[in-house]
Amino acid sequence: MIVRVERLLNAAQLEATRRCMARGAWGDGRATAGHQSAQVKSNLQLAHTDPAAREAAEIVIRTLESNALFVSATLPHHLYPPLFNRYDAGMTFGVHVDNAVRPLPGSHHRLRSDVSATLFLSAPEDYDGGELVIEDTYGAHAIKLAAGDLVVYASSSLHHVEPVTRGTRCAAILWVQSMVRDDSARNILFELDMAIRDLTQQGAQSESLLRLTSCYHNLLRRWAEM
């Protein structure tokens, strides 16, 4: 399932995030890559310990936690702090799959990556190339969104970032350990939640909505892992 969250960051939040990134100390992106991914990764990143990265991450996390579409699509249990990256001309990230388990920065805990998300921070007209290409059962999907938009996809998906040929592509990536581990079960819950929301807006009968809502929560109760 690929879900686009439009305008996750508003103009003020986007500008504040960019200011933080401009103050940060960029390092080699391979520092956080697994063995296989490091061989195909060429970008720059801000370390989680960088004060500028922490400030930017707080902006993103607060917005994610209050975004109904993101919550519905991911059903978050644990969230890996956003990792800010930069692709200058010639940089790319080849085909890879995200690490299944990640140590949470600054703690002894680990997170299972069920859902990945990329937050676009550069306007698409400011760079050429740099599309995020996600492979699923329906083929390959090239994604290049407006600044402030987020795309959510299964962490088990093969994906890559096309080479940037002009300008600079900035983004943030993050991972979610969902309350519902199984991707197909999460998809069912998401579609059911979206249908309930649509029917509510259309003024459907309250008794029918109550039955659908009951089905949603009973399925979530069956599948959720806490």
C-alpha atoms as an extended CHARMM CRD file, in Angstrom:
* protein
*
       226  EXT
         1         1  MET       CA              0.0000000000        0.0000000000        0.0000000000  PROA      1               0.0000000000
         2         2  ILE       CA              1.3290000000        3.4140000000       -1.0010000000  PROA      2               0.0000000000
         3         3  VAL       CA             -0.3710000000        6.4010000000        0.6490000000  PROA      3               0.0000000000
         4         4  ARG       CA              0.3250000000       10.0570000000       -0.0720000000  PROA      4               0.0000000000
         5         5  VAL       CA             -0.1420000000       12.5350000000        2.7660000000  PROA      5               0.0000000000
         6         6  GLU       CA             -0.4360000000       15.9590000000        1.1760000000  PROA      6               0.0000000000
         7         7  ARG       CA              0.7820000000       19.1100000000        2.9450000000  PROA      7               0.0000000000
         8         8  LEU       CA              1.9810000000       17.3110000000        6.0440000000  PROA      8               0.0000000000
         9         9  LEU       CA              4.0880000000       20.3850000000        6.7290000000  PROA      9               0.0000000000
        10        10  ASN       CA              2.6010000000       23.8180000000        6.1370000000  PROA      10              0.0000000000
        11        11  ALA       CA              4.7020000000       26.6860000000        4.7610000000  PROA      11              0.0000000000
        12        12  ALA       CA              5.8760000000       27.8740000000        8.1820000000  PROA      12              0.0000000000
        13        13  GLN       CA              6.8030000000       24.3730000000        9.3450000000  PROA      13              0.0000000000
        14        14  LEU       CA              8.5980000000       23.6710000000        6.0840000000  PROA      14              0.0000000000
        15        15  GLU       CA             10.6200000000       26.8710000000        6.3370000000  PROA      15              0.0000000000
        16        16  ALA       CA             11.5270000000       26.1550000000        9.9690000000  PROA      16              0.0000000000
        17        17  THR       CA             12.6610000000       22.6440000000        9.0420000000  PROA      17              0.0000000000
        18        18  ARG       CA             14.7960000000       23.9650000000        6.1940000000  PROA      18              0.0000000000
        19        19  ARG       CA             16.4340000000       26.5290000000        8.4720000000  PROA      19              0.0000000000
        20        20  CYS       CA             17.3720000000       23.7600000000       10.8840000000  PROA      20              0.0000000000
        21        21  MET       CA             18.8430000000       21.6630000000        8.0880000000  PROA      21              0.0000000000
        22        22  ALA       CA             20.8950000000       24.6100000000        6.8320000000  PROA      22              0.0000000000
        23        23  ARG       CA             22.5990000000       24.8020000000       10.2560000000  PROA      23              0.0000000000
        24        24  GLY       CA             23.3800000000       21.1050000000       10.4040000000  PROA      24              0.0000000000
        25        25  ALA       CA             26.6690000000       19.3100000000        9.7890000000  PROA      25              0.0000000000
        26        26  TRP       CA             26.2180000000       16.9510000000        6.8550000000  PROA      26              0.0000000000
        27        27  GLY       CA             28.0010000000       13.6050000000        6.8590000000  PROA      27              0.0000000000
        28        28  ASP       CA             28.2400000000       10.4640000000        4.7320000000  PROA      28              0.0000000000
        29        29  GLY       CA             24.8360000000        8.7740000000        4.4480000000  PROA      29              0.0000000000
        30        30  ARG       CA             26.4030000000        5.3220000000        4.5030000000  PROA      30              0.0000000000
        31        31  ALA       CA             26.8870000000        5.6770000000        8.2660000000  PROA      31              0.0000000000
        32        32  THR       CA             23.3320000000        4.4160000000        8.8980000000  PROA      32              0.0000000000
        33        33  ALA       CA             23.1060000000        1.9030000000        6.0380000000  PROA      33              0.0000000000
        34        34  GLY       CA             23.2090000000       -1.8560000000        6.3250000000  PROA      34              0.0000000000
        35        35  HSD       CA             25.9450000000       -3.8790000000        4.6120000000  PROA      35              0.0000000000
        36        36  GLN       CA             24.0980000000       -4.2900000000        1.3100000000  PROA      36              0.0000000000
        37        37  SER       CA             22.5580000000       -0.8090000000        1.2550000000  PROA      37              0.0000000000
        38        38  ALA       CA             25.9210000000        0.8780000000        1.9020000000  PROA      38              0.0000000000
        39        39  GLN       CA             27.1880000000       -0.4790000000       -1.4070000000  PROA      39              0.0000000000
        40        40  VAL       CA             24.5340000000        1.4160000000       -3.4000000000  PROA      40              0.0000000000
        41        41  LYS       CA             24.0380000000        4.4940000000       -1.2240000000  PROA      41              0.0000000000
        42        42  SER       CA             25.4850000000        7.8920000000       -2.1110000000  PROA      42              0.0000000000
        43        43  ASN       CA             24.0070000000       10.8140000000       -0.1910000000  PROA      43              0.0000000000
        44        44  LEU       CA             24.5460000000       13.0800000000        2.8020000000  PROA      44              0.0000000000
        45        45  GLN       CA             22.7900000000       12.9250000000        6.1730000000  PROA      45              0.0000000000
        46        46  LEU       CA             22.4570000000       14.7960000000        9.4260000000  PROA      46              0.0000000000
        47        47  ALA       CA             23.3780000000       12.7320000000       12.4690000000  PROA      47              0.0000000000
        48        48  HSD       CA             20.6030000000       12.1320000000       14.9870000000  PROA      48              0.0000000000
        49        49  THR       CA             22.8300000000       13.7720000000       17.6070000000  PROA      49              0.0000000000
        50        50  ASP       CA             23.0900000000       17.0030000000       15.6240000000  PROA      50              0.0000000000
        51        51  PRO       CA             21.1280000000       19.6930000000       17.5340000000  PROA      51              0.0000000000
        52        52  ALA       CA             19.7530000000       21.0730000000       14.2590000000  PROA      52              0.0000000000
        53        53  ALA       CA             18.4970000000       17.6080000000       13.2670000000  PROA      53              0.0000000000
        54        54  ARG       CA             16.8360000000       17.1470000000       16.6500000000  PROA      54              0.0000000000
        55        55  GLU       CA             15.0380000000       20.4670000000       16.3250000000  PROA      55              0.0000000000
        56        56  ALA       CA             13.8330000000       19.6050000000       12.8190000000  PROA      56              0.0000000000
        57        57  ALA       CA             12.7660000000       16.1420000000       13.9570000000  PROA      57              0.0000000000
        58        58  GLU       CA             10.5820000000       17.6270000000       16.7040000000  PROA      58              0.0000000000
        59        59  ILE       CA              8.7000000000       19.6760000000       14.1040000000  PROA      59              0.0000000000
        60        60  VAL       CA              8.0550000000       16.6090000000       11.9500000000  PROA      60              0.0000000000
        61        61  ILE       CA              7.1350000000       14.2660000000       14.8030000000  PROA      61              0.0000000000
        62        62  ARG       CA              4.6030000000       16.6790000000       16.3260000000  PROA      62              0.0000000000
        63        63  THR       CA              2.9330000000       17.0140000000       12.9380000000  PROA      63              0.0000000000
        64        64  LEU       CA              2.8960000000       13.2740000000       12.2630000000  PROA      64              0.0000000000
        65        65  GLU       CA              1.2910000000       12.4950000000       15.6110000000  PROA      65              0.0000000000
        66        66  SER       CA             -1.6300000000       14.8100000000       14.8490000000  PROA      66              0.0000000000
        67        67  ASN       CA             -2.1420000000       13.7980000000       11.2120000000  PROA      67              0.0000000000
        68        68  ALA       CA             -5.1910000000       11.5220000000       10.9450000000  PROA      68              0.0000000000
        69        69  LEU       CA             -4.2690000000       10.0830000000        7.5340000000  PROA      69              0.0000000000
        70        70  PHE       CA             -0.7520000000        9.1340000000        8.6440000000  PROA      70              0.0000000000
        71        71  VAL       CA             -2.0820000000        7.5090000000       11.8130000000  PROA      71              0.0000000000
        72        72  SER       CA             -4.7380000000        5.5910000000        9.8810000000  PROA      72              0.0000000000
        73        73  ALA       CA             -2.2610000000        4.3280000000        7.2900000000  PROA      73              0.0000000000
        74        74  THR       CA              0.4670000000        3.2900000000        9.7410000000  PROA      74              0.0000000000
        75        75  LEU       CA             -1.2440000000        2.6020000000       13.0980000000  PROA      75              0.0000000000
        76        76  PRO       CA              1.9910000000        3.6050000000       14.8290000000  PROA      76              0.0000000000
        77        77  HSD       CA              3.2680000000        1.8860000000       17.9570000000  PROA      77              0.0000000000
        78        78  HSD       CA              6.8660000000        3.1510000000       17.8460000000  PROA      78              0.0000000000
        79        79  LEU       CA              8.3580000000        5.8090000000       15.5910000000  PROA      79              0.0000000000
        80        80  TYR       CA             11.9900000000        6.0310000000       14.4770000000  PROA      80              0.0000000000
        81        81  PRO       CA             13.0770000000        9.6960000000       14.5510000000  PROA      81              0.0000000000
        82        82  PRO       CA             13.2460000000       11.3290000000       11.0990000000  PROA      82              0.0000000000
        83        83  LEU       CA             16.6040000000       11.0360000000        9.3740000000  PROA      83              0.0000000000
        84        84  PHE       CA             17.3480000000       14.0530000000        7.1780000000  PROA      84              0.0000000000
        85        85  ASN       CA             19.1780000000       13.4510000000        3.9250000000  PROA      85              0.0000000000
        86        86  ARG       CA             20.5010000000       15.4410000000        0.9710000000  PROA      86              0.0000000000
        87        87  TYR       CA             21.2300000000       14.3930000000       -2.5880000000  PROA      87              0.0000000000
        88        88  ASP       CA             23.4220000000       16.7370000000       -4.6320000000  PROA      88              0.0000000000
        89        89  ALA       CA             23.9810000000       16.3020000000       -8.3700000000  PROA      89              0.0000000000
        90        90  GLY       CA             25.3330000000       12.8390000000       -9.1160000000  PROA      90              0.0000000000
        91        91  MET       CA             24.0770000000       11.2650000000       -5.8730000000  PROA      91              0.0000000000
        92        92  THR       CA             21.7010000000        8.3090000000       -5.7690000000  PROA      92              0.0000000000
        93        93  PHE       CA             20.5240000000        5.3720000000       -3.6700000000  PROA      93              0.0000000000
        94        94  GLY       CA             20.3230000000        2.1000000000       -5.5600000000  PROA      94              0.0000000000
        95        95  VAL       CA             17.7350000000       -0.6480000000       -5.1900000000  PROA      95              0.0000000000
        96        96  HSD       CA             17.5040000000       -1.8490000000       -1.5970000000  PROA      96              0.0000000000
        97        97  VAL       CA             15.1480000000       -3.0030000000        1.1220000000  PROA      97              0.0000000000
        98        98  ASP       CA             15.0850000000       -1.2320000000        4.4820000000  PROA      98              0.0000000000
        99        99  ASN       CA             16.5960000000       -2.9460000000        7.5070000000  PROA      99              0.0000000000
       100       100  ALA       CA             13.9970000000       -5.0560000000        9.3020000000  PROA      100             0.0000000000
       101       101  VAL       CA             15.1620000000       -3.9870000000       12.7650000000  PROA      101             0.0000000000
       102       102  ARG       CA             16.7250000000       -0.6700000000       13.7880000000  PROA      102             0.0000000000
       103       103  PRO       CA             18.2220000000        0.4060000000       17.1170000000  PROA      103             0.0000000000
       104       104  LEU       CA             16.4260000000        3.4770000000       18.4320000000  PROA      104             0.0000000000
       105       105  PRO       CA             18.9180000000        6.3400000000       18.7770000000  PROA      105             0.0000000000
       106       106  GLY       CA             19.8720000000        7.1470000000       22.3370000000  PROA      106             0.0000000000
       107       107  SER       CA             18.3120000000        4.0350000000       23.8450000000  PROA      107             0.0000000000
       108       108  HSD       CA             18.7980000000        0.2830000000       24.2640000000  PROA      108             0.0000000000
       109       109  HSD       CA             15.5410000000       -0.4730000000       22.4470000000  PROA      109             0.0000000000
       110       110  ARG       CA             15.0060000000       -1.6650000000       18.9130000000  PROA      110             0.0000000000
       111       111  LEU       CA             12.2500000000       -0.9770000000       16.4060000000  PROA      111             0.0000000000
       112       112  ARG       CA             10.8220000000       -3.3690000000       13.8250000000  PROA      112             0.0000000000
       113       113  SER       CA             10.3650000000       -1.4590000000       10.5750000000  PROA      113             0.0000000000
       114       114  ASP       CA              6.8930000000       -2.2490000000        9.2240000000  PROA      114             0.0000000000
       115       115  VAL       CA              6.2330000000        1.0140000000        7.4000000000  PROA      115             0.0000000000
       116       116  SER       CA              8.6230000000        3.4490000000        5.7320000000  PROA      116             0.0000000000
       117       117  ALA       CA              7.9000000000        7.0740000000        4.9390000000  PROA      117             0.0000000000
       118       118  THR       CA              9.6630000000        9.7510000000        2.8960000000  PROA      118             0.0000000000
       119       119  LEU       CA              8.9410000000       13.4260000000        3.5240000000  PROA      119             0.0000000000
       120       120  PHE       CA              9.9090000000       15.6140000000        0.5540000000  PROA      120             0.0000000000
       121       121  LEU       CA             11.5170000000       18.8900000000        1.6250000000  PROA      121             0.0000000000
       122       122  SER       CA             12.6820000000       20.3080000000       -1.7240000000  PROA      122             0.0000000000
       123       123  ALA       CA             10.3420000000       21.7150000000       -4.3600000000  PROA      123             0.0000000000
       124       124  PRO       CA             10.2840000000       19.3500000000       -7.3680000000  PROA      124             0.0000000000
       125       125  GLU       CA             11.2360000000       22.1560000000       -9.7560000000  PROA      125             0.0000000000
       126       126  ASP       CA             14.4570000000       22.7560000000       -7.7930000000  PROA      126             0.0000000000
       127       127  TYR       CA             16.0670000000       19.5040000000       -8.9140000000  PROA      127             0.0000000000
       128       128  ASP       CA             16.0110000000       16.9970000000      -11.7700000000  PROA      128             0.0000000000
       129       129  GLY       CA             15.9150000000       13.2630000000      -11.1720000000  PROA      129             0.0000000000
       130       130  GLY       CA             15.7030000000       12.0980000000       -7.5770000000  PROA      130             0.0000000000
       131       131  GLU       CA             12.4270000000       10.2100000000       -7.9530000000  PROA      131             0.0000000000
       132       132  LEU       CA             11.6590000000        7.6690000000       -5.2410000000  PROA      132             0.0000000000
       133       133  VAL       CA             10.8070000000        4.4450000000       -7.0720000000  PROA      133             0.0000000000
       134       134  ILE       CA              8.8250000000        1.8860000000       -5.0590000000  PROA      134             0.0000000000
       135       135  GLU       CA              8.1840000000       -1.6400000000       -6.3240000000  PROA      135             0.0000000000
       136       136  ASP       CA              5.0810000000       -3.5610000000       -5.3360000000  PROA      136             0.0000000000
       137       137  THR       CA              2.8400000000       -6.2590000000       -6.8300000000  PROA      137             0.0000000000
       138       138  TYR       CA              1.4970000000       -3.7220000000       -9.3590000000  PROA      138             0.0000000000
       139       139  GLY       CA              4.9070000000       -2.6860000000      -10.6880000000  PROA      139             0.0000000000
       140       140  ALA       CA              7.2840000000        0.2160000000      -10.0930000000  PROA      140             0.0000000000
       141       141  HSD       CA              5.9490000000        3.6220000000       -9.0020000000  PROA      141             0.0000000000
       142       142  ALA       CA              8.0970000000        6.7390000000       -9.5020000000  PROA      142             0.0000000000
       143       143  ILE       CA              7.2260000000        9.3570000000       -6.8890000000  PROA      143             0.0000000000
       144       144  LYS       CA              8.3170000000       12.9940000000       -6.7460000000  PROA      144             0.0000000000
       145       145  LEU       CA              6.0880000000       15.0640000000       -4.4830000000  PROA      145             0.0000000000
       146       146  ALA       CA              5.6860000000       18.6970000000       -3.5430000000  PROA      146             0.0000000000
       147       147  ALA       CA              7.7410000000       20.0160000000       -0.6520000000  PROA      147             0.0000000000
       148       148  GLY       CA              5.9290000000       19.1900000000        2.5870000000  PROA      148             0.0000000000
       149       149  ASP       CA              4.2240000000       16.0710000000        1.1910000000  PROA      149             0.0000000000
       150       150  LEU       CA              4.8610000000       12.5950000000        2.6160000000  PROA      150             0.0000000000
       151       151  VAL       CA              4.5940000000        9.1510000000        1.0470000000  PROA      151             0.0000000000
       152       152  VAL       CA              4.0390000000        6.0070000000        3.1410000000  PROA      152             0.0000000000
       153       153  TYR       CA              4.9100000000        2.5050000000        1.9140000000  PROA      153             0.0000000000
       154       154  ALA       CA              5.6840000000       -0.9760000000        3.2230000000  PROA      154             0.0000000000
       155       155  SER       CA              9.2410000000       -1.3210000000        4.5200000000  PROA      155             0.0000000000
       156       156  SER       CA              9.4350000000       -4.7120000000        2.8090000000  PROA      156             0.0000000000
       157       157  SER       CA              9.2060000000       -3.0080000000       -0.6000000000  PROA      157             0.0000000000
       158       158  LEU       CA             12.2160000000       -2.8270000000       -2.8720000000  PROA      158             0.0000000000
       159       159  HSD       CA             12.8460000000        0.8450000000       -3.6330000000  PROA      159             0.0000000000
       160       160  HSD       CA             15.5050000000        3.2660000000       -4.8160000000  PROA      160             0.0000000000
       161       161  VAL       CA             16.2010000000        6.9450000000       -5.4330000000  PROA      161             0.0000000000
       162       162  GLU       CA             17.0060000000        7.8920000000       -9.0100000000  PROA      162             0.0000000000
       163       163  PRO       CA             20.2360000000        9.8720000000       -9.5520000000  PROA      163             0.0000000000
       164       164  VAL       CA             19.8980000000       13.6320000000       -9.0940000000  PROA      164             0.0000000000
       165       165  THR       CA             21.1510000000       15.3410000000      -12.2560000000  PROA      165             0.0000000000
       166       166  ARG       CA             20.5740000000       18.9870000000      -11.2880000000  PROA      166             0.0000000000
       167       167  GLY       CA             20.0960000000       20.8610000000       -8.0400000000  PROA      167             0.0000000000
       168       168  THR       CA             19.6710000000       19.3980000000       -4.5670000000  PROA      168             0.0000000000
       169       169  ARG       CA             17.0120000000       17.0170000000       -3.2460000000  PROA      169             0.0000000000
       170       170  CYS       CA             16.3890000000       17.1850000000        0.5060000000  PROA      170             0.0000000000
       171       171  ALA       CA             14.0690000000       14.7990000000        2.3110000000  PROA      171             0.0000000000
       172       172  ALA       CA             13.4800000000       13.0860000000        5.6150000000  PROA      172             0.0000000000
       173       173  ILE       CA             12.9650000000        9.3620000000        6.0170000000  PROA      173             0.0000000000
       174       174  LEU       CA             11.4750000000        7.5480000000        8.9780000000  PROA      174             0.0000000000
       175       175  TRP       CA             10.2140000000        4.1460000000        9.9820000000  PROA      175             0.0000000000
       176       176  VAL       CA              7.2160000000        2.9720000000       11.9510000000  PROA      176             0.0000000000
       177       177  GLN       CA              6.6940000000       -0.1370000000       14.0210000000  PROA      177             0.0000000000
       178       178  SER       CA              2.9790000000       -0.5680000000       13.5780000000  PROA      178             0.0000000000
       179       179  MET       CA              0.5210000000       -1.9880000000       16.0670000000  PROA      179             0.0000000000
       180       180  VAL       CA             -0.4720000000       -4.2590000000       13.1540000000  PROA      180             0.0000000000
       181       181  ARG       CA              2.5650000000       -6.1070000000       11.8040000000  PROA      181             0.0000000000
       182       182  ASP       CA              0.9130000000       -7.6820000000        8.7400000000  PROA      182             0.0000000000
       183       183  ASP       CA              0.7760000000       -5.3620000000        5.7230000000  PROA      183             0.0000000000
       184       184  SER       CA             -2.4010000000       -6.9000000000        4.2630000000  PROA      184             0.0000000000
       185       185  ALA       CA             -4.2160000000       -6.5610000000        7.6030000000  PROA      185             0.0000000000
       186       186  ARG       CA             -3.1360000000       -2.9140000000        7.8410000000  PROA      186             0.0000000000
       187       187  ASN       CA             -4.4610000000       -2.3500000000        4.3230000000  PROA      187             0.0000000000
       188       188  ILE       CA             -7.8580000000       -3.7790000000        5.2570000000  PROA      188             0.0000000000
       189       189  LEU       CA             -8.0750000000       -1.5530000000        8.3330000000  PROA      189             0.0000000000
       190       190  PHE       CA             -7.0220000000        1.5060000000        6.3470000000  PROA      190             0.0000000000
       191       191  GLU       CA             -9.6170000000        0.9270000000        3.6140000000  PROA      191             0.0000000000
       192       192  LEU       CA            -12.3030000000        0.3110000000        6.2270000000  PROA      192             0.0000000000
       193       193  ASP       CA            -11.3630000000        3.4870000000        8.1030000000  PROA      193             0.0000000000
       194       194  MET       CA            -11.4270000000        5.5470000000        4.8990000000  PROA      194             0.0000000000
       195       195  ALA       CA            -14.8640000000        4.1270000000        4.0150000000  PROA      195             0.0000000000
       196       196  ILE       CA            -16.2090000000        5.0050000000        7.4830000000  PROA      196             0.0000000000
       197       197  ARG       CA            -14.9070000000        8.5680000000        7.1200000000  PROA      197             0.0000000000
       198       198  ASP       CA            -16.4550000000        8.9510000000        3.6570000000  PROA      198             0.0000000000
       199       199  LEU       CA            -19.8230000000        7.5800000000        4.7650000000  PROA      199             0.0000000000
       200       200  THR       CA            -19.8050000000        9.8570000000        7.7920000000  PROA      200             0.0000000000
       201       201  GLN       CA            -19.2940000000       12.8950000000        5.5670000000  PROA      201             0.0000000000
       202       202  GLN       CA            -22.1190000000       11.6950000000        3.3180000000  PROA      202             0.0000000000
       203       203  GLY       CA            -24.5130000000       11.4680000000        6.2690000000  PROA      203             0.0000000000
       204       204  ALA       CA            -24.9440000000        7.6970000000        6.3160000000  PROA      204             0.0000000000
       205       205  GLN       CA            -27.2650000000        6.1570000000        8.8780000000  PROA      205             0.0000000000
       206       206  SER       CA            -25.7120000000        6.1890000000       12.3380000000  PROA      206             0.0000000000
       207       207  GLU       CA            -26.6550000000        2.5670000000       13.0350000000  PROA      207             0.0000000000
       208       208  SER       CA            -24.7890000000        1.3550000000        9.9380000000  PROA      208             0.0000000000
       209       209  LEU       CA            -21.7710000000        3.4830000000       10.8020000000  PROA      209             0.0000000000
       210       210  LEU       CA            -21.7860000000        2.0750000000       14.3070000000  PROA      210             0.0000000000
       211       211  ARG       CA            -21.6900000000       -1.4770000000       12.9360000000  PROA      211             0.0000000000
       212       212  LEU       CA            -18.8010000000       -0.6500000000       10.5860000000  PROA      212             0.0000000000
       213       213  THR       CA            -16.9150000000        1.1110000000       13.3600000000  PROA      213             0.0000000000
       214       214  SER       CA            -17.4650000000       -1.9050000000       15.5960000000  PROA      214             0.0000000000
       215       215  CYS       CA            -16.0170000000       -4.1530000000       12.8640000000  PROA      215             0.0000000000
       216       216  TYR       CA            -12.9850000000       -1.8670000000       12.5550000000  PROA      216             0.0000000000
       217       217  HSD       CA            -12.1830000000       -1.8900000000       16.2490000000  PROA      217             0.0000000000
       218       218  ASN       CA            -12.8050000000       -5.6060000000       16.6390000000  PROA      218             0.0000000000
       219       219  LEU       CA            -10.4080000000       -6.3450000000       13.7660000000  PROA      219             0.0000000000
       220       220  LEU       CA             -7.8490000000       -3.9670000000       15.2580000000  PROA      220             0.0000000000
       221       221  ARG       CA             -8.2790000000       -5.6820000000       18.6160000000  PROA      221             0.0000000000
       222       222  ARG       CA             -7.6550000000       -9.0530000000       16.9530000000  PROA      222             0.0000000000
       223       223  TRP       CA             -4.5520000000       -7.9800000000       14.9990000000  PROA      223             0.0000000000
       224       224  ALA       CA             -2.9030000000       -5.3850000000       17.2200000000  PROA      224             0.0000000000
       225       225  GLU       CA              0.3370000000       -6.2370000000       19.0250000000  PROA      225             0.0000000000
       226       226  MET       CA              1.2290000000       -4.0310000000       21.9890000000  PROA      226             0.0000000000
